[in-house]
């Protein structure tokens, strides 16, 4: 009996420790459709929706300060059948531009991307078909690019799986394809197979904590059998891989650190977390902003902090 109570007390301590390891969470609902990517640049947050026409700009207090046209269309939301499905974004420091990538899940509409110049606000298109053809030739059967980030001079993409194609992959390449140079090379790293067959956890976004060399992935479950259809929203998580710059040549990847967002705060329940970005790193904390697309024409943005190292409760 004493052993039982000891275990019970430890359970409560560990549960409180996990919840306590996360800072207070700020949440704001936005009347902006389908936020699927977020980038932090020079004190501003840049959000893109997969069927939106404008790039939304917020300050770090989550106030909207600008809206920048990207896709020429008078509609607030683009039709699913023809939208570019801009699911991934990354900041390119040397050219001071945001790169936006279509998911590739429906050719030819989703095989496009954009370069948005921050200074001039000019937009140039990117032909992603050579990249996606090379990805398919490498053995990935369903293209669904959901996140991107730079790590150690390499451009990383994540290809999200689903219940019908139960595979997440990391795609590693260089920047040559951005300038129509077909000599670019790619490599593919599969994520470890998932043991549970009742649901599938698909990676929905990537971001890189440079000071800590951590790859932070947003992950969610969704009841869909393919890369085109939406499904019922399940749970959302953060997966974290340490020392990622030393692992870009690995044969497989897996996350030893998992944060169940719905467990630490009930307000994450029913939220399909699509992307995260690092706002800053201080002491033993990484400060994040995240976005959720709930398939209802609005989006939700979150601010929270996580510890750089794994806690005992995790």
Number of C-alpha atoms within 10 A of each C-alpha: 6 7 8 9 10 10 12 12 12 13 13 11 12 16 17 13 15 19 18 12 19 17 14 12 13 12 17 13 13 17 9 21 24 28 31 30 32 31 24 22 18 7 10 18 22 22 26 28 29 23 24 28 24 21 20 20 21 17 15 14 11 19 13 15 11 12 14 15 15 20 16 8 12 8 10 13 18 19 12 13 11 13 18 27 32 29 30 30 30 26 21 17 10 6 11 14 21 20 21 26 30 26 29 29 19 19 14 12 16 24 23 20 26 23 24 24 16 14 8 8 12 14 18 11 15 19 18 21 17 14 20 20 14 16 19 12 10 12 9 20 12 21 21 27 29 29 32 29 22 20 20 12 10 15 17 23 24 28 26 25 27 23 19 13 16 17 22 25 22 23 20 21 19 15 14 12 18 18 9 14 10 12 8 15 13 14 15 23 18 18 17 13 13 13 8 8 8 6 16 26 23 25 31 31 33 31 26 22 21 17 11 16 17 20 20 24 26 28 27 23 22 20 16 19 16 17 20 17 9 12 13 12 19 17 19 28 23 21 19 24 19 19 13 21 17 11 13 20 13 11 11 15 19 13 15 11 16 15 20 19 22 16 16 17 13 10 12 19 14 15 22 27 32 29 33 29 28 20 21 16 18 11 7 11 18 20 18 20 24 24 31 25 24 19 16 9 17 16 24 21 21 18 21 17 21 16 16 20 14 16 12 10 15 15
